[in-house]
Amino acid sequence: MRATLSLAASALALSLAACSGGETQAGNDTAAAENASAGEVPLTNASADAVGPDGRKYLSQPLTTEIYTADPSAHVWGDGKLYVYGSHDIDGDAQEDDLGGHFEMRDYRILELAEPGGKTIVHPVALDVKDVPWADKQMWAPDAAFKNGTYYLYFPAKDKQGAFRIGVATSQSPVGPFKAAPQPIKGSFSIDPSVFADGGEHYIIFGGIWGGQLQRNTTGTYDPNGSKTDLEKPNEPALSPKIAKLSGDMMEFAEKPRDIQILDEAGKPLLGGDTNRRFFEAAWMHKRGDTYYLSYSTGDTHYLVYATGKSPYGPFTYRGRILEPVNGWTSHHSIVDWKGKSWLFYHDVQLSGQTRLRNVKMTELKYNPDGSIQTIDPFVK
């Protein structure tokens, strides 16, 4: 897949991109050709007839075949369109490992849709790691927010010491380009920032274990020699995602980050060894009525699950699964209401079959009368 495409393959790739509804932003007509020549355009498994490793068809199809995308954070702003802020996967040289060293993403590309099932616009680079003074590499899963005419892009990246920090960049356009603050958010660490607006306040939720390094920041100072996985205490409470209210200018924490406690049905904290339910990464928060939903990935067991509570600070009680395992190791998502329906955005590796090269999808999310979420199978039975 890393070999440069031939002219014939490039033409085929562009044809597939057109059939999928991908189109470039005005003034960027050569983007698809550039992606093809860089070996980025997937050439196989991009149809409704495609099947997964077990022979079942996929429930939904990639939003674009123009580039590899992952970790979708979807938002609907004032213009009624939907924008997806996610990772831009590349095929780098790093060997695959348990700490995500093979996820070498270095910039962000934003997707835009006017209607569900409509054309997906793939915008030019919104932010590149070379334009972030403090960042060294690995621009992982971002999120976005809007306040008082300004769009904010929150993103994790490794600093020069190899520790993940969270940065913020601003733009007057939802698709950028974004200009990064010269330093990461003071006191920030780990990965997967997610911003939740509620009652006029904005909260940032973040964290991830293993390669996300939450376990190396338990004292408030990054420990490069800390555990590679988690607390390594399976019979004690698992590490939790963090939450902090953002400052009025959206550029800093307004308070010290605190744990979001996740409890079992008996009111006891989920344990580190409860790998089917405990938090791993990819926290997302949304609200329905007076109930707060905290959803997240269980990582090495590959589920998207959720818990509910009465405050963004928690505690939250585990409720069940949102999405069964996809084709691919990672699972990362967002949930948004749009055009009268609720939608789940997620990713898999349908196009490439490779862990590091993912593609974003969307499917309808449904609730039961009691507010519980119906579990989704990413394959058609």
N, C-alpha and C positions, 0 to 999 in steps of 0.2 A: 504493500500500500504506500510505502514511502517513496517508491520510484516515481520519477517525473512522468506524467502522462504524455503519450504520443498525441499528435495533432488529431488523429482520428478519435482517440479516446476522449480528448478534450471536447470535441464536438458532441460526442455521445453524452458526456457528462452535462454539458450545457442543455442538451435536449431534455434530459431527465429533470434537471432543475426547473426548466420551463413547465414541464408536465406536472410537477409538484406544486406549481403556483408560486415558486420563488421569483422575485423580481428585484432589481436593484433600485436604489434611490436615484432620483433625477440627478444627473451630473456625475453618476457613478456607473455608467453603462459597461465599463470594462471589468467590473469587480468579479463577475462570474468567470470570465476568461482567465483572470489572474488567479482565482482560486483553483481553477482546473489545472493551470500550468504549474501550480505549487503542489499538485497531488492531493488537494483537499476535497475534491468533489467525489462523493461515493458513487460507485458504478453498479452496485448490485443490491438486490434485496429491497428495492424501493418501490414496492407495489402492494396493492391490497391482497394479492395472492401469495405474498411472501410468508414463509413459515419459520417458526423458531426451532431450536435444537430438538424439541420433542415432536415436531411435525404439526403443531397447532398453529393456526393463523393468529396474527397480531390483532388485538382489539382496535388499535388506532395506528395511524401512520405518522411519520415524521412531519413536523411543520415545515421543514426545509431540507433539501438535499444539497444545498449550495455550500454549506460549511458544516463542520461537526460542532454540536452544541450540547450543553448539559446544565444541570442545576438550575432549572428555570424558576425565576421569581417573576410572577406575572402581576401587572398592575393596570388598572383602568384610570386614566387621568380625566381632566375636564373635557377633552374633545371626544370622549366616548370610545376611542380606539383602545386596543389592548397592546401593551408593550411587555416584552419578555426580556428581563435582564438575567443573563446566565453566563456560564463559562464558555469559552471558545477553545475547544479541544484541538490540540495539534499532535502530530506524530513525531515525537522527539527521539532522542538517543538513549534516554535513561532506561535501565532495566526495570521491569515490573517488580515491586516489593510491597510488603504489608503496610508501609508508611506513606504510600502514595507518591514516591519519588518520580514515578512515570507520568504523573499528571503535571505537565510542564507548561501549562497555559500562560500566555504572556500579554494578552490584551482582551478587551471586551467588545463584542458586536451585539447590537440590540435588534431584536425582531419586532415587527409591527404588523398587527392584523386589524382590519376594519370590521370584519364579520367572522363569526365562527365558521370554519371550513373555507374561508376566503383565501386570497393570495397573501403570502407572507413576504414582507419586505425585509431584506437583510441589509441593515445600515452599515456604513463604513465604520472603521475603528473608532470607538468612543473614548477609550483610554488605553494607553500602552504602558507597560512596566517601565520602559526607558524614560517616561515622563513623570515618574513618581520618585522624587529625590531620595526617599528613605528605603525604597523597596529594592530587593535584589532579584527575586524570581517567584514563580508559582502564584499567579493571580487566580485564586480559586473562587468559589461561589460568591457572587455579590448580591446585593439587594438595592432598592431605590426608594426614595421618598420625595414628596413635594410639599413645599411650604412657601407661602408669600411670593409666588412667582419664580422660585428657584427649585431646580431638581437636584437631588443629592444622591450620589452613588457611593454606597458603602462596600468596601471590598477588603478581603484578607490578602496578605502577601508576606513572604518571608523577608525579614530585614537582613542586614549584612552579617548578623551573628547566627542566622539560621532559625530565628524564632518567628512564628507567625504573629503579626500585629494586624490591626484593623485601621484602614485609612478611609478618608472621605474626600470626594471630589464634587465639584459643582458645575452646573450648566444652566443656561436659560432655555435649553431645548431638552425634551425628554430623550432624545437620541444622541445628545452630545454634539460636539466633543466636550468632555469634562476636563476641568483643571483640578489637579490634586493639591490638597494642602501639603505644605512642605514636610510635615511630621505626621506620624500616625496619631490616632486619638490617644491622649495621655491615659495610661492605665489599661490600655486594651491588650488583648492577647487572644490566641486561638483563632478559630475560623468561623465561617458560615454566619455572617451578620444578617439579621432579619429585622426589619423595622415595622413596628405595629403602631398605628395611630388610633387613639381612643380618648374621647372626652377632651379634645384640644391638646392633648399631650402626645409625644412620640416616645416610644420605648424601643430599645435595641436589644434583641435576644441573640446570643451567640454561643459558640463552643463546639468542640468535637474532640473525641479521644483518638488514640492511636496516632496517625500522622497529623491529626488536628491539634495535638500537643496539650490538650486540656490537663492531662495528668502531669505535665511538667510545669504547671503554673499554680499548683495548689497552695503555695505559700505567698503568692503575690509577686514572686521573682522567678523568671524563667530558669529552669535547671536543665542544661543540655545533656546531663547524664541521668535524667530521670527515666522512669519506666517507658518502654516503647508502646505499651498498650493502654492500660488503665491503672487503677490503684493496686491491682493484683491482690485484691481482697474480695473474693467472690461471695463471702458470707456477710459482708458489710454493705451499707448503702452505696449505690452506684454514684458515680460523678453526675452532676446535674448541669443542664444548660444554665447560662447566666443571663441576667436581665438588668438593665439600667435605664433610667429615664434620661433622655437626651436634653441638652441645654437648649435654651430658646433659639440660639442661632444654628442649632442642629449639628454643630461641629465638635462637640465634646460630650462626655458623660456629665450629667448633672448630679450624679451620686455614685457611690462605690457600687460596682456590680454585685449582685447577690444571687444566691442559688434559687432556681425554680424547683421546688420539691415535687417529685412524682411519686404517688402512693399507689399501693395495690388496693384491692377491694376491701381489705380489712383495715385500711388506713395506715399501713406500715410502708416505709420507703422501699422502692424497688431495689433489689440487691444487685451487686456487680455481676454475680453469676447468672442472673436471670436474663440471658442474652436475647430471648425472644421478645422482651418487653422493655429492657432498660435503654436509656438514651445513649446513642452513639454520636450522631451529628445531625445537621440539617433541620434545626428547629424552625417551625413556622407557626405563627399565631393568627387566628381570626376569631371573630365574634358573631354569634347568631342569637338574637334576642338578648337575654342577660347572661348567656353562657359563653365563656371563653374556651376556645379549643386550642390546645397545644399539640401539634403533630410533629413527628420526627422520624428519623431513620434508625433502625436497630443495627445498621452496619453489617457486621459479619454474618448475621442471620437474614439480612436482605428484606426486611419488612418495612413498610411505612405504617406507623401506628399513631394513635392519638389518646389524649387524656383531656378531661374537662375540669373547669374550676370556675370560681366566682370573682376572681381578680386576676389581672395580668401577672401579678407576683406569685400567684398560686396560694395554697397548694393545689396540685392537679391530681385527679384520680384516673388511673389507666382505664380505658374503655374498650379498646379493641384495635383491629387492623383496618387500615384504609386500602392498602394495595398489597397484593401478594407479590412474591419475588418476580422481577423482570428478567429478561435475557441480559445479563451483565452483572458485575459485582456490586456496583454502587446503586443507591436509590436515593433520590433527592427531589424535592417537590415544592409546589405552592398551591394555594387554594384561593380562588377569587370568584365573586359573583359578576356575571356579565351577560347582558342581553336576556335577562329573565331566568338564567340558570346558574347553578354553581358548577365550577370546573376544577378538575384536578390537572395540574401540569406536572409532568414527570419525564424521565429519560430512560432509554435502554440502548442496546448496541445493535439494533436491527440492521443498520446500514453497513457496519464494518465487521461485526463479530469480535471486536477488540475492546478490552476493558477501557483503554484510554481514549477511544474515539466513539463518542456517544451522540445521540440525536434526541431532540426534545419532542414531546408529544402532549396532547391534551385529550381529555375525555370527561364526560359529564359525571359529576359527583352528586349522589342522592342521599337524602336523610330519611330515616324512619320517623313516624309520628312522635316518638319519644325523644327525638333529637340525636339519636345515635346515627352513625355514618354507615352506609351499606358498603361492605367490603367489595373491592373491585379486583377481578382477575384480568391481568394484562393480556391474556390470550382468550380466543374464542373457543368455547367448548364444542 
